[in-house]
């Protein structure tokens, strides 16, 4: 999580990069999936929500619509319940995963835990192997395209040379010979 301090002069300081940061840069961080936390430099109060609201406002002012007006109105009317409802399935999935892990650690015999871990590792390795194969196929395709492009360039040069030679021959045949 990236921590940003807001000073009384409204300047924002990125503690991770040790530099001042703008609202636009915060918007870029959020778009890139970086979690941020904004704190007031005097009170150490978490003012992330206020700052993100300012980011939204700056984005809207910059003719870069962030969200339809109806969605923003829904957020304001619901007082945050809308967001909590949207995130509830994610939270439930997380809780279920935590319960399963706790059950495996506390209740299940060590062999079951070992089997669970080995199956998970195997599944991960299979996915990684398929991804590696697809990447290798892509790289080899790109290499073959690159080789084909080189061959095409060579052929273009040869055609250009032949064209020039033909033009030179045609010019030499059109010139009247001496004595005629």
Secondary structure, 3 states (H helix, E strand, C coil): CEEEEECCCCCEEECCCCEEECHHHHHHHHHCCCCEEEEECCCCCECHHHHHHHHHHHHHHCCCCCCCHHHHHHHHHHCCHHHHHHHHHHHHHHHHHHHHHHHHHHCCCHHHHHHHHHHHHHHHHHHHHHHHHHHHHHHHHHHHHHHHHHHHHHHHHHHHHHHHHHHHHHHHHHCCCCCC
